[in-house]
């Protein structure tokens, strides 16, 4: 059990222990007003500690304060007059005081900073427990409950007071305001404890003694209140610091779009028009995107969490794009952080355009290389093949045939034919001529016909598409079919390419072993960037033993 449930359980158990302990003390004869006051103070520590614990789980102050509340009622059990239990409780009488001392010294981080603080806590814990154990033990030991025990108690009070004062004096000036509430409350508590001990040693007037007794009873209540106020002030300062560090404009408005308050961006340049700040900004963003603004406001107020919407404003320096992120800050109020995304989105758009230009330039260069190979080297090889054929015909037509020359001519013809075939395959890999001349549909059919895996084509586009879209789709199909033959051990494959007018969806499937992984360098990885450059998406579904499905969705600009 963790978190909120564990704190709830601790609260329930602590409440039961508190009521039971105070009931025992009340039945043993303690006055009702003192019992109620003690119960209220103990529960204040308990519930206040749980609240701080829930607000800042990493800070030990909350658990320590909760522990004070759980041990606060040990003295009440000690006053119940129960055998053995009362003696144990009497020996542990000052446990809550020791833990309070730890709380005061460790505030606000919840950790004891110096070795002296830890030594002082150990001395107070051992000394007070030993003193109580000796005073209330069934067999009197070295010290009885007389004047010597009181002097020892005064010494402990002086030590703890000195350590608390030192904590204040050595604190950096900027931390003293945070330490002041708890240190003052702790000093008041220790002072009343000290004066009450002195009252028992010295002869003081009766009315003065009663005042000190009342102060000693009320002083502990100041510490949990001071702790709660201190943590509230810390949270408020953190919130202000966070808000001051946010560079964007912040506005608060009601559900119907009425501005409540605003704060301009902390570090952002001021907008050139005052209508982009505060009430003017709220009015303009509800005017620019009324439906989206009201929907986001309703979502933030209704379901909670974060809601967002985009809107654009025309300003003197041109159109600006904004994003508003909303969260509920009241029953009928939201707070929005408004960020100007114009420059960022312009940069993203330019990046997308540059990637498209790179793809288009690459495809254009592929086509140029394919034409150069077709019109240059390939044509020269074809001419060479024709010349070799004429040479062989002449050799064969001579009266005395030269078999070795004819054989050499045949070998040369075979090599030239092989070179032409390899050159055509190279040109097709750089950029297929059929794609340029006939389009994506025939090109996909040609790929399926040449595939080493029997491949069926279900559907292909019946119109020409932008050059970059056709080339990207072609190479996705080509690479996927090559992987099916090389790595998947597939027996059949299928290809389909559907065009809905705005998006070209290409699917390639096989019945192979599956388990395709981009990290293993199957060639698909490089196509992700190519598809993404056109604003598309490439996904691979390849569970082991269940084949592979490659899907490319490419926007048609």
Beta strands, then each sheet from edge to edge (+ up, - down):
strand 1: 249-254
strand 2: 259-263
strand 3: 307-315
strand 4: 318-330
strand 5: 333-340
strand 6: 455-457
strand 7: 493-499
strand 8: 503-510
strand 9: 537-541
strand 10: 548-555
sheet 1: 2+ 1- 5+ 4- 3+
sheet 2: 6+ 7+ 8- 10+ 9-
end
